[in-house]
Amino acid sequence: MFVADGVNQPATRVIERPAFDLDLALDDFGSGGRGSDEGSDRRRRLSLRGLLVALLAILLVGGGAAFLLLRTPTHVLGDYVSMTIEDARSELSSKGFEIAETGNYDEIVPAGTVINQDPLSGVSLAEGKTVSLTVSLGPPPVPVPTDLVGKTVDQATVALAAAGLKMGTLIDAFDENVAKGIVLSLAEGTGAEAPKGSAVNLVVSVGPKPRTVPADLVGTPVDAATAQLTALGLKVARDDAYSETVAEGVVISVNPASGATVAKGGTVTLSASKGRKPVTIPQSIIGKTVAAAETELKALGLVVNGVTGPPSGKVTGSTPAVGSQVKPGSSLQLTTR
């Protein structure tokens, strides 16, 4: 067909092409141009049609499976605010999310607790995406007072409270010069700042270290034992006693006993021997013969070394006098008439 477009224009021939007909194409393909009978051709067309449908179905299913396999899974974010950061990390990591953390001081929310999140809960997010968490660092730090040393525990408590802190553990320490109950220092590891409201530990004097009573005092001269105890900062009291076996002036016992601890300035009592117990010249020798009196005195450990008066007379006295106390082994004279 020819169409004239406008005046004095050459005619254009338009060739109309028939629309594609699947049935016709299948007929042509099935017939093979060999003039097969109609029944046989129809069976071929149906077979080819089924093959094409099957191929199309395979393409659709395969494409859908590939989409499902290749797409990134998504998850709806939970509410992590008020969770501990450890729990929030665990939950987000289990869902394949990356985590970005920042810390902020907060006087109310405990340290280590999530106080904000981005994106918010309820948002659907693909695995591998980042969730930002803001975590509480606890109360902001405040300066620790530097003038606590030398204060009493009560004074230090007041100073800490004024700085927004509180008294922590009191660590006892001996000190030869600082009285009991006085602050010696901040505890080891205490920084220049501490979280507001936190406890500050202090080292506090419990006074001088207790002294141990030496183990070699018994059997030593009392003057030497006294010098040892005095050098340790202890006081010495005496409670001497007679002894039949220990020489005079030698320590018999110590109280508290050797090995015991005594506060500096405390008292240790020494018992030193006063020697053997004195003997009293008995009144019973008066009126006895010299021989009888001498026998009685000898039994008491005394020695008669002379008689004043007739040796055959009766004893009327002695020197030292009757009733006097003398050391065992002492000598005396008898008086007779």
C-alpha positions as CSV (number, residue, x, y, z in Angstrom):
1,M,0.0,0.0,0.0
2,F,1.3,3.5,-0.8
3,V,0.4,6.6,1.2
4,A,0.9,10.1,-0.1
5,D,2.1,12.5,2.7
6,G,1.2,16.0,1.6
7,V,1.2,17.6,-1.7
8,N,3.9,16.9,-4.3
9,Q,5.5,14.3,-1.9
10,P,6.6,10.9,-3.2
11,A,4.4,8.1,-2.2
12,T,5.6,5.8,0.7
13,R,4.9,2.2,0.6
14,V,3.8,0.8,4.0
15,I,4.3,-2.9,4.5
16,E,2.1,-4.4,7.2
17,R,3.6,-7.3,9.2
18,P,1.3,-9.8,10.8
19,A,1.3,-10.0,14.7
20,F,3.2,-12.9,16.2
21,D,0.9,-15.8,16.7
22,L,2.3,-18.5,19.2
23,D,-0.2,-21.1,17.9
24,L,0.8,-20.4,14.3
25,A,4.5,-20.6,15.2
26,L,3.9,-23.8,16.9
27,D,1.9,-25.1,13.9
28,D,4.7,-24.2,11.6
29,F,7.4,-25.7,13.9
30,G,5.4,-28.8,14.5
31,S,4.5,-29.4,10.9
32,G,8.1,-29.0,9.8
33,G,6.7,-27.9,6.4
34,R,5.9,-31.5,5.6
35,G,2.2,-31.3,5.6
36,S,1.6,-33.6,8.6
37,D,-2.0,-34.5,9.4
38,E,-4.0,-32.3,11.7
39,G,-4.1,-34.7,14.7
40,S,-0.4,-35.2,14.7
41,D,0.2,-31.4,14.4
42,R,-2.0,-30.7,17.4
43,R,-0.2,-33.1,19.6
44,R,3.2,-31.5,18.7
45,R,1.8,-28.0,19.5
46,L,0.5,-29.1,22.9
47,S,3.9,-30.7,23.7
48,L,5.8,-27.6,22.8
49,R,3.4,-25.4,24.7
50,G,3.9,-27.5,27.9
51,L,7.6,-27.3,27.5
52,L,7.6,-23.5,27.2
53,V,5.3,-23.2,30.3
54,A,7.6,-25.5,32.3
55,L,10.6,-23.4,31.3
56,L,8.8,-20.2,32.3
57,A,7.9,-21.7,35.6
58,I,11.4,-22.8,36.3
59,L,12.7,-19.3,35.5
60,L,10.1,-17.7,37.9
61,V,10.9,-20.1,40.7
62,G,14.6,-19.8,40.3
63,G,14.5,-16.1,40.3
64,G,12.4,-16.0,43.4
65,A,14.7,-18.4,45.2
66,A,17.7,-16.3,44.2
67,F,16.0,-13.2,45.5
68,L,15.3,-14.9,48.8
69,L,18.9,-16.2,49.1
70,L,20.7,-13.1,48.1
71,R,18.6,-10.5,50.0
72,T,20.0,-9.3,53.4
73,P,17.8,-10.3,56.4
74,T,16.2,-7.6,58.5
75,H,15.1,-7.5,62.1
76,V,12.9,-5.2,64.1
77,L,14.9,-3.3,66.8
78,G,14.0,-3.9,70.4
79,D,14.0,-1.3,73.2
80,Y,17.5,-1.4,74.6
81,V,17.1,1.7,76.9
82,S,17.6,0.8,80.6
83,M,19.3,-2.5,79.6
84,T,22.9,-3.1,80.8
85,I,25.3,-2.5,78.0
86,E,26.4,-6.2,78.2
87,D,22.9,-7.4,77.6
88,A,22.3,-4.9,74.7
89,R,25.6,-6.0,73.0
90,S,24.6,-9.6,73.3
91,E,21.2,-9.1,71.8
92,L,22.3,-6.8,68.9
93,S,25.3,-9.0,68.0
94,S,23.1,-12.1,67.9
95,K,21.0,-10.3,65.2
96,G,24.0,-9.4,63.1
97,F,24.1,-5.7,63.9
98,E,27.2,-3.5,64.4
99,I,27.3,-1.5,67.6
100,A,28.7,2.0,68.2
101,E,28.9,3.1,71.8
102,T,29.3,6.6,73.4
103,G,29.4,7.4,77.1
104,N,27.6,10.2,78.9
105,Y,27.7,11.1,82.6
106,D,24.3,10.7,84.4
107,E,23.6,11.4,88.0
108,I,20.6,9.1,88.1
109,V,21.1,6.2,85.7
110,P,23.7,3.7,87.0
111,A,26.9,3.3,85.1
112,G,26.9,0.7,82.3
113,T,23.2,1.2,81.6
114,V,21.9,2.2,78.1
115,I,20.2,5.7,78.1
116,N,19.6,6.2,74.4
117,Q,19.6,4.3,71.1
118,D,19.6,5.2,67.4
119,P,17.6,4.0,65.5
120,L,14.7,3.8,68.0
121,S,12.9,0.6,68.9
122,G,10.4,-0.8,66.4
123,V,12.5,0.2,63.3
124,S,13.3,-2.6,60.8
125,L,17.0,-2.7,60.1
126,A,19.1,-4.9,57.8
127,E,21.8,-7.1,59.3
128,G,25.2,-5.5,59.2
129,K,23.8,-2.0,59.9
130,T,25.0,0.0,62.9
131,V,23.0,0.7,66.0
132,S,24.3,3.6,68.1
133,L,24.0,3.2,71.9
134,T,24.6,5.9,74.5
135,V,25.7,4.4,77.8
136,S,25.7,6.0,81.3
137,L,29.1,6.6,82.8
138,G,27.4,7.2,86.2
139,P,27.6,10.5,88.1
140,P,30.3,13.0,86.9
141,P,33.6,13.1,88.8
142,V,34.2,15.6,91.6
143,P,37.6,16.6,93.1
144,V,38.6,14.5,96.1
145,P,39.5,16.8,99.1
146,T,43.3,17.2,99.6
147,D,43.2,18.3,103.2
148,L,41.9,15.1,104.9
149,V,45.3,14.1,106.4
150,G,45.5,15.1,110.0
151,K,41.7,15.2,110.5
152,T,39.7,13.0,112.8
153,V,37.5,10.4,111.1
154,D,34.4,12.6,111.9
155,Q,36.0,15.7,110.5
156,A,37.0,13.8,107.3
157,T,33.5,12.5,106.9
158,V,32.1,16.0,107.0
159,A,34.7,17.2,104.4
160,L,33.9,14.4,102.0
161,A,30.1,15.0,102.3
162,A,30.7,18.7,101.4
163,A,32.5,17.6,98.3
164,G,29.7,15.3,97.2
165,L,31.4,12.1,98.4
166,K,31.1,9.7,101.3
167,M,33.3,7.9,103.7
168,G,34.4,4.5,102.5
169,T,36.5,1.8,104.2
170,L,38.9,2.8,107.0
171,I,42.2,1.0,106.7
172,D,44.0,0.7,110.0
173,A,47.7,1.5,110.1
174,F,50.2,1.7,113.0
175,D,52.0,5.0,113.5
176,E,54.6,5.8,116.2
177,N,53.7,9.4,116.3
178,V,50.1,10.0,115.2
179,A,47.3,9.3,117.6
180,K,44.7,6.7,117.1
181,G,41.7,7.8,114.9
182,I,43.6,10.4,112.9
183,V,43.7,10.2,109.0
184,L,47.2,9.3,107.7
185,S,46.4,9.3,104.0
186,L,44.1,8.5,101.2
187,A,43.9,4.8,100.3
188,E,46.3,3.6,97.7
189,G,44.9,4.0,94.2
190,T,42.6,7.0,95.1
191,G,42.7,9.5,92.2
192,A,42.4,13.2,92.2
193,E,38.7,12.8,91.2
194,A,36.0,10.3,92.0
195,P,32.4,9.8,90.8
196,K,30.0,12.0,92.7
197,G,28.4,10.2,95.6
198,S,31.1,7.5,95.6
199,A,33.0,6.3,98.7
200,V,36.6,7.4,99.4
201,N,38.7,5.0,101.4
202,L,41.1,6.4,104.0
203,V,44.2,5.1,106.0
204,V,43.7,5.8,109.6
205,S,46.2,5.6,112.5
206,V,45.5,3.0,115.2
207,G,48.5,4.4,117.2
208,P,51.9,2.9,117.7
209,K,52.4,-0.8,116.9
210,P,52.0,-3.0,120.0
211,R,55.2,-4.2,121.6
212,T,56.1,-7.8,122.1
213,V,57.4,-8.8,125.6
214,P,60.9,-10.3,125.0
215,A,61.4,-14.0,125.6
216,D,64.7,-13.8,127.5
217,L,63.7,-11.7,130.6
218,V,63.3,-14.5,133.1
219,G,66.7,-15.5,134.6
220,T,68.3,-12.2,133.8
221,P,69.3,-9.5,136.3
222,V,66.3,-7.3,137.0
223,D,68.2,-4.1,136.0
224,A,69.0,-5.5,132.5
225,A,65.4,-6.7,132.0
226,T,64.1,-3.2,133.0
227,A,66.4,-1.6,130.5
228,Q,65.1,-3.9,127.7
229,L,61.5,-3.0,128.4
230,T,62.1,0.7,128.7
231,A,63.9,0.7,125.3
232,L,60.7,-0.7,123.8
233,G,58.6,2.2,125.1
234,L,57.1,0.2,128.0
235,K,56.8,1.0,131.7
236,V,58.1,-1.4,134.4
237,A,56.5,-2.3,137.7
238,R,58.1,-4.5,140.4
239,D,56.6,-7.3,142.4
240,D,59.6,-9.0,144.0
241,A,59.4,-12.2,145.9
242,Y,61.5,-14.5,148.0
243,S,63.0,-17.6,146.4
244,E,64.8,-20.6,147.8
245,T,66.4,-21.3,144.4
246,V,66.8,-18.0,142.5
247,A,69.5,-15.6,143.5
248,E,68.6,-12.2,144.8
249,G,68.1,-9.6,142.0
250,V,67.3,-12.1,139.3
251,V,64.0,-12.1,137.4
252,I,61.6,-14.9,138.5
253,S,58.6,-14.1,136.3
254,V,57.1,-11.5,133.9
255,N,53.5,-10.3,133.5
256,P,52.3,-10.3,130.8
257,A,54.3,-13.3,129.8
258,S,57.0,-13.3,127.2
259,G,55.6,-13.2,123.7
260,A,52.5,-11.2,124.7
261,T,51.8,-7.9,123.1
262,V,51.5,-4.6,125.0
263,A,50.5,-1.2,123.8
264,K,53.3,1.3,123.6
265,G,53.4,3.0,127.1
266,G,51.8,-0.1,128.7
267,T,53.2,-1.6,131.9
268,V,55.0,-4.9,132.3
269,T,55.5,-6.2,135.9
270,L,58.8,-7.9,136.8
271,S,59.1,-10.2,139.8
272,A,62.7,-10.3,141.0
273,S,64.0,-12.6,143.6
274,K,64.7,-11.2,147.1
275,G,66.7,-14.2,147.9
276,R,65.8,-16.8,150.5
277,K,63.0,-15.9,152.9
278,P,64.4,-14.4,156.2
279,V,64.4,-16.4,159.4
280,T,62.9,-15.1,162.7
281,I,65.1,-15.8,165.8
282,P,62.6,-17.7,167.8
283,Q,61.4,-16.6,171.3
284,S,61.4,-20.3,172.3
285,I,65.2,-20.3,172.8
286,I,64.8,-18.2,176.0
287,G,65.4,-20.4,179.1
288,K,67.0,-23.2,177.2
289,T,70.5,-24.5,177.6
290,V,73.0,-23.3,175.1
291,A,73.1,-26.7,173.6
292,A,69.3,-26.9,173.2
293,A,69.1,-23.4,171.8
294,E,71.9,-24.1,169.3
295,T,70.1,-27.2,168.1
296,E,66.9,-25.3,167.5
297,L,68.7,-22.4,165.7
298,K,70.7,-24.8,163.5
299,A,67.4,-26.4,162.3
300,L,66.4,-22.9,161.1
301,G,69.6,-22.5,159.2
302,L,71.3,-20.2,161.7
303,V,74.7,-20.5,163.3
304,V,75.7,-19.8,166.9
305,N,79.2,-18.4,166.9
306,G,79.5,-17.4,170.6
307,V,78.0,-17.2,174.0
308,T,78.1,-14.2,176.3
309,G,77.8,-15.4,179.9
310,P,78.3,-18.7,181.5
311,P,78.2,-21.6,178.9
312,S,76.3,-23.7,181.4
313,G,73.7,-21.1,182.1
314,K,70.3,-20.6,180.6
315,V,69.8,-18.5,177.5
316,T,68.4,-15.1,178.3
317,G,68.7,-13.5,174.8
318,S,70.7,-13.2,171.6
319,T,72.4,-10.8,169.3
320,P,70.6,-10.0,166.9
321,A,67.8,-10.0,169.4
322,V,65.1,-12.6,169.7
323,G,62.2,-11.9,167.3
324,S,64.6,-10.3,164.7
325,Q,64.6,-11.5,161.1
326,V,67.9,-12.5,159.6
327,K,69.0,-14.2,156.4
328,P,69.4,-18.0,156.5
329,G,72.9,-18.9,157.3
330,S,73.4,-15.8,159.5
331,S,75.5,-16.1,162.7
332,L,74.3,-14.9,166.1
333,Q,75.5,-14.9,169.7
334,L,73.6,-16.2,172.7
335,T,73.4,-14.4,176.0
336,T,73.2,-16.6,179.2
337,R,73.3,-16.2,183.0
